[in-house]
Amino acid sequence: MISQSKHDRVTIKVLEEMKSNNEKISMLTSYDYSFAKIIDSAGIDIILVGDSASNVMAGHETTLPITLDQMIYHASSVVRAVKRALVVVDLPFGTYQADSKVALKSAIRIMKESGAHAVKLEGGKLVKDSIERILKAGIPVMGHLGLTPQSIYKFGTYNVRAKEEKEAKVLIDDALLLEEIGCFSLVLEKIPNILSKEVLNKTKIPIIGIGAGSSLDGQVLVSHDMLGMNKDFSPRFLRRYLDLDSLISNAVKKYSKDIKSGNFPDKKEQY
Ligand code: KIV
């Protein structure tokens, strides 16, 4: 399949080039081999093995329960399928916040055991030491600011973040800090468009948004949401490109009906 972009292999350098050429960056989540194979050959630029696997794959209410071993299992399945996209893996909750040495060990396990290309973690100044130690080991880090789901019990809701000046200022300072210490890119989640524009104007690294407006260098969505597998989740920022819930459900109903009526398998479908 021909990819949508001219780049044969997406690297961090390619992302920088895309930004300087005003070419928007596409990013989607994936957690398994078969799905990653499809979206990679469809030309997606970055595949995020997100800790949203905790929600959409495992059915947890938050991203907090997923473990490092589980993230490595998902990430290695994805990496085996990918030929072109940059694969970024979330460091799960509890594997990088407390101690920078633990953070480095977690990041090394992800890189070594999954073969991924970079890690992503949530937060700014509070996790600076962890990010710096991971970067010193030569592991590329993508930052994540705004609505950081691992802090959901601090926030209390999944509402838009940084609407007030004080939180917006902290977010800008954090974005500048993450760029300064060497993060190759940032995800901004669920913040006002006007704030995204300000971060974009003050930084040079590629910035990817989810619910953060159209001005950024790229966009990311959780694939299960954009494909319509998750009917209960309809935030304003989500555009659904498929109603996979109905498509799968109708196919399963038909299959079941065919079995029960004796219509499947037919003569051509047996030996
Ligand atoms: O875990 C995830 O899927 C994410 C995206 C929503 C950015 O972090």
Boltz pocket constraint, residues with backbone or C-beta under 6 A from the ligand:
constraints:
  - pocket:
      binder: B
      contacts: [[A, 29], [A, 48], [A, 49], [A, 50], [A, 51], [A, 52], [A, 53], [A, 90], [A, 187], [A, 189], [A, 210], [A, 220], [A, 221], [A, 222]]
      max_distance: 6.0
